[in-house]
């Protein structure tokens, strides 16, 4: 079950057999149905979840509306960063969009593995860099690009999400209404048909 995760990590830096064994012992594999909340507003994020199979979304509530902030597909980490690292209650929700197989690890166990295995620090740093790049990418989209440019960027760089995520959540992620997203998609389909 962990082979895909180990393959992903091994591409960053070869894993020792000892580290694989430690991770196997400490990563809990769970199967979670679609539409399950793994984290709610007001809870402290105690676990990092790594998606083995399936798709998650992260969102928060603003003015009574859900605002999608991230999607996590296979090999991606899911956690409320601020809550996880400060050990304080957060404001975010994490929900499964598909039936999922997840590998999760508790904050305390993760910290112990960092202390015991220097090679894991290197891998975790590289994964964290990817997380921050995606976060920065989202901020750039929202701040600097038009609604159509945001959609085109998502279509070019993450086309799989358009096939797996309901359009309501895509619109929320892009910071636009569902109606605006529908107009953009219609306009682009007319252009491509010409």
KOLFI-927525 format. One record per residue (C-alpha): residue number from 1; residue in one letter; z, y, x. Coordinates in steps of 0.2 Angstrom, whole numbers, plus 2048, in hexadecimal, padded with zeros to 3 digits. Example, Ala and Ser with C-alpha at 12.3 -4.5 7.8 and 13.67 -1.06 7.14 Angstrom:
# residues 2
+-----+----+-----+-----+-----+
!   i ! aa !  zz !  yy !  xx !
+-----+----+-----+-----+-----+
!   1 !  A ! 827 ! 7EA ! 83E !
!   2 !  S ! 824 ! 7FB ! 844 !
+-----+----+-----+-----+-----+
END
This chain:
# residues 194
+-----+----+-----+-----+-----+
!   i ! aa !  zz !  yy !  xx !
+-----+----+-----+-----+-----+
!   1 !  X ! 800 ! 800 ! 800 !
!   2 !  X ! 804 ! 80C ! 80E !
!   3 !  X ! 7F4 ! 808 ! 818 !
!   4 !  X ! 7EA ! 817 ! 812 !
!   5 !  X ! 7F9 ! 822 ! 816 !
!   6 !  X ! 7FB ! 81B ! 827 !
!   7 !  X ! 7E8 ! 81C ! 82A !
!   8 !  X ! 7E9 ! 82F ! 826 !
!   9 !  X ! 7F8 ! 831 ! 832 !
!  10 !  X ! 7F0 ! 827 ! 83F !
!  11 !  X ! 7E1 ! 832 ! 83F !
!  12 !  X ! 7ED ! 841 ! 844 !
!  13 !  X ! 7F6 ! 837 ! 851 !
!  14 !  X ! 7F7 ! 824 ! 854 !
!  15 !  X ! 807 ! 81D ! 84C !
!  16 !  X ! 812 ! 812 ! 856 !
!  17 !  X ! 817 ! 801 ! 84E !
!  18 !  X ! 829 ! 807 ! 84E !
!  19 !  X ! 825 ! 817 ! 844 !
!  20 !  X ! 81A ! 80D ! 837 !
!  21 !  X ! 829 ! 801 ! 835 !
!  22 !  X ! 835 ! 810 ! 832 !
!  23 !  X ! 82A ! 818 ! 826 !
!  24 !  X ! 827 ! 808 ! 81D !
!  25 !  X ! 83A ! 806 ! 81B !
!  26 !  X ! 83C ! 817 ! 815 !
!  27 !  X ! 82E ! 81C ! 80A !
!  28 !  X ! 831 ! 816 ! 7F8 !
!  29 !  X ! 821 ! 811 ! 7EF !
!  30 !  X ! 821 ! 816 ! 7DD !
!  31 !  X ! 815 ! 814 ! 7CF !
!  32 !  X ! 815 ! 823 ! 7C2 !
!  33 !  X ! 80C ! 824 ! 7B2 !
!  34 !  X ! 800 ! 833 ! 7AE !
!  35 !  X ! 809 ! 843 ! 7A7 !
!  36 !  X ! 81A ! 83F ! 7B0 !
!  37 !  X ! 824 ! 84E ! 7B7 !
!  38 !  X ! 82A ! 84A ! 7C8 !
!  39 !  X ! 833 ! 85B ! 7CA !
!  40 !  X ! 838 ! 868 ! 7BD !
!  41 !  X ! 83D ! 87B ! 7BE !
!  42 !  X ! 84F ! 87C ! 7C4 !
!  43 !  X ! 84F ! 86C ! 7CD !
!  44 !  X ! 851 ! 86A ! 7E0 !
!  45 !  X ! 842 ! 861 ! 7E8 !
!  46 !  X ! 84A ! 852 ! 7F1 !
!  47 !  X ! 83B ! 848 ! 7F5 !
!  48 !  X ! 82A ! 84A ! 7FD !
!  49 !  X ! 81D ! 840 ! 7F3 !
!  50 !  X ! 80D ! 83A ! 7FC !
!  51 !  X ! 7FF ! 836 ! 7F0 !
!  52 !  X ! 7F9 ! 824 ! 7F4 !
!  53 !  X ! 7EF ! 823 ! 7E4 !
!  54 !  X ! 7ED ! 830 ! 7D6 !
!  55 !  X ! 7EE ! 843 ! 7D3 !
!  56 !  X ! 7FC ! 84F ! 7D1 !
!  57 !  X ! 7FD ! 861 ! 7CD !
!  58 !  X ! 80A ! 86E ! 7D1 !
!  59 !  X ! 80D ! 87D ! 7C5 !
!  60 !  X ! 81A ! 88A ! 7C0 !
!  61 !  X ! 81D ! 894 ! 7B0 !
!  62 !  X ! 818 ! 8A6 ! 7AF !
!  63 !  X ! 81A ! 8B0 ! 79E !
!  64 !  X ! 81B ! 89F ! 795 !
!  65 !  X ! 80B ! 899 ! 79D !
!  66 !  X ! 808 ! 88B ! 7A9 !
!  67 !  X ! 800 ! 891 ! 7BA !
!  68 !  X ! 7F9 ! 883 ! 7C4 !
!  69 !  X ! 7FC ! 886 ! 7D7 !
!  70 !  X ! 7F6 ! 876 ! 7DF !
!  71 !  X ! 7EE ! 865 ! 7DC !
!  72 !  X ! 7F3 ! 856 ! 7E7 !
!  73 !  X ! 7E7 ! 848 ! 7E9 !
!  74 !  X ! 7E7 ! 838 ! 7F4 !
!  75 !  X ! 7F0 ! 83B ! 805 !
!  76 !  X ! 7F7 ! 84C ! 800 !
!  77 !  X ! 809 ! 850 ! 7FF !
!  78 !  X ! 812 ! 856 ! 7F0 !
!  79 !  X ! 822 ! 861 ! 7F1 !
!  80 !  X ! 829 ! 871 ! 7EC !
!  81 !  X ! 82A ! 879 ! 7FE !
!  82 !  X ! 837 ! 886 ! 7FB !
!  83 !  X ! 843 ! 87B ! 7F2 !
!  84 !  X ! 840 ! 86C ! 7FD !
!  85 !  X ! 844 ! 875 ! 80D !
!  86 !  X ! 852 ! 881 ! 807 !
!  87 !  X ! 85A ! 873 ! 7FD !
!  88 !  X ! 85B ! 87F ! 7EE !
!  89 !  X ! 855 ! 87D ! 7DC !
!  90 !  X ! 843 ! 883 ! 7DA !
!  91 !  X ! 837 ! 889 ! 7CC !
!  92 !  X ! 829 ! 87D ! 7CE !
!  93 !  X ! 823 ! 86E ! 7C4 !
!  94 !  X ! 81A ! 85F ! 7CB !
!  95 !  X ! 810 ! 854 ! 7BF !
!  96 !  X ! 805 ! 845 ! 7C0 !
!  97 !  X ! 7F4 ! 848 ! 7B9 !
!  98 !  X ! 7EF ! 835 ! 7BB !
!  99 !  X ! 7F9 ! 825 ! 7BD !
! 100 !  X ! 7FF ! 827 ! 7CF !
! 101 !  X ! 805 ! 81C ! 7DD !
! 102 !  X ! 810 ! 827 ! 7E8 !
! 103 !  X ! 81A ! 825 ! 7F8 !
! 104 !  X ! 829 ! 82F ! 7F8 !
! 105 !  X ! 837 ! 833 ! 805 !
! 106 !  X ! 847 ! 83C ! 802 !
! 107 !  X ! 84B ! 84C ! 80C !
! 108 !  X ! 859 ! 844 ! 816 !
! 109 !  X ! 84F ! 835 ! 81B !
! 110 !  X ! 841 ! 840 ! 821 !
! 111 !  X ! 84C ! 84B ! 82C !
! 112 !  X ! 853 ! 83B ! 834 !
! 113 !  X ! 842 ! 834 ! 838 !
! 114 !  X ! 83D ! 845 ! 840 !
! 115 !  X ! 84D ! 844 ! 84B !
! 116 !  X ! 849 ! 832 ! 850 !
! 117 !  X ! 836 ! 832 ! 852 !
! 118 !  X ! 82E ! 841 ! 85B !
! 119 !  X ! 81D ! 83A ! 857 !
! 120 !  X ! 820 ! 83D ! 845 !
! 121 !  X ! 824 ! 84F ! 848 !
! 122 !  X ! 812 ! 851 ! 84F !
! 123 !  X ! 80A ! 849 ! 83F !
! 124 !  X ! 815 ! 852 ! 833 !
! 125 !  X ! 811 ! 863 ! 83B !
! 126 !  X ! 7FE ! 85F ! 83A !
! 127 !  X ! 800 ! 85A ! 827 !
! 128 !  X ! 80A ! 86A ! 825 !
! 129 !  X ! 7FC ! 874 ! 82C !
! 130 !  X ! 7F0 ! 86D ! 820 !
! 131 !  X ! 7FC ! 872 ! 812 !
! 132 !  X ! 7FD ! 884 ! 818 !
! 133 !  X ! 7EA ! 885 ! 81A !
! 134 !  X ! 7E8 ! 880 ! 808 !
! 135 !  X ! 7F5 ! 88C ! 802 !
! 136 !  X ! 7ED ! 89A ! 80C !
! 137 !  X ! 7DC ! 895 ! 804 !
! 138 !  X ! 7E3 ! 896 ! 7F3 !
! 139 !  X ! 7EB ! 8A8 ! 7F6 !
! 140 !  X ! 7DA ! 8AD ! 7FD !
! 141 !  X ! 7D1 ! 8A7 ! 7EE !
! 142 !  X ! 7DC ! 8B1 ! 7E2 !
! 143 !  X ! 7DD ! 8C1 ! 7EC !
! 144 !  X ! 7CC ! 8C3 ! 7F3 !
! 145 !  X ! 7BF ! 8BA ! 7E9 !
! 146 !  X ! 7B7 ! 8BC ! 7D7 !
! 147 !  X ! 7BA ! 8AF ! 7CA !
! 148 !  X ! 7A9 ! 8A8 ! 7CD !
! 149 !  X ! 7AB ! 8A7 ! 7E0 !
! 150 !  X ! 7BC ! 89E ! 7DD !
! 151 !  X ! 7B3 ! 891 ! 7D3 !
! 152 !  X ! 7A5 ! 88F ! 7DF !
! 153 !  X ! 7B1 ! 88D ! 7ED !
! 154 !  X ! 7BB ! 880 ! 7E4 !
! 155 !  X ! 7AA ! 877 ! 7DF !
! 156 !  X ! 7A4 ! 877 ! 7F1 !
! 157 !  X ! 7B4 ! 872 ! 7FA !
! 158 !  X ! 7BD ! 867 ! 7ED !
! 159 !  X ! 7B0 ! 861 ! 7E1 !
! 160 !  X ! 7BB ! 851 ! 7DD !
! 161 !  X ! 7C8 ! 85C ! 7D5 !
! 162 !  X ! 7BB ! 862 ! 7C8 !
! 163 !  X ! 7B8 ! 850 ! 7C3 !
! 164 !  X ! 7CA ! 84B ! 7C2 !
! 165 !  X ! 7D3 ! 85B ! 7BC !
! 166 !  X ! 7D3 ! 861 ! 7AA !
! 167 !  X ! 7C9 ! 872 ! 7A9 !
! 168 !  X ! 7D9 ! 87B ! 7A2 !
! 169 !  X ! 7E2 ! 877 ! 7B2 !
! 170 !  X ! 7D3 ! 87C ! 7BD !
! 171 !  X ! 7D2 ! 88D ! 7B4 !
! 172 !  X ! 7E5 ! 88F ! 7B7 !
! 173 !  X ! 7E3 ! 88B ! 7C9 !
! 174 !  X ! 7D5 ! 897 ! 7CB !
! 175 !  X ! 7DF ! 8A5 ! 7C2 !
! 176 !  X ! 7D3 ! 8A7 ! 7B4 !
! 177 !  X ! 7D2 ! 8A3 ! 7A1 !
! 178 !  X ! 7CA ! 893 ! 79B !
! 179 !  X ! 7BD ! 89E ! 792 !
! 180 !  X ! 7B8 ! 8A6 ! 7A3 !
! 181 !  X ! 7B7 ! 896 ! 7AB !
! 182 !  X ! 7AB ! 88F ! 79D !
! 183 !  X ! 7A0 ! 89F ! 79F !
! 184 !  X ! 79F ! 89D ! 7B2 !
! 185 !  X ! 79B ! 88A ! 7B0 !
! 186 !  X ! 78D ! 88E ! 7A3 !
! 187 !  X ! 786 ! 89C ! 7AE !
! 188 !  X ! 785 ! 891 ! 7BD !
! 189 !  X ! 77D ! 882 ! 7B3 !
! 190 !  X ! 770 ! 88E ! 7AC !
! 191 !  X ! 76C ! 894 ! 7BE !
! 192 !  X ! 76B ! 883 ! 7C5 !
! 193 !  X ! 75F ! 87E ! 7B7 !
! 194 !  X ! 753 ! 88C ! 7BA !
+-----+----+-----+-----+-----+
END
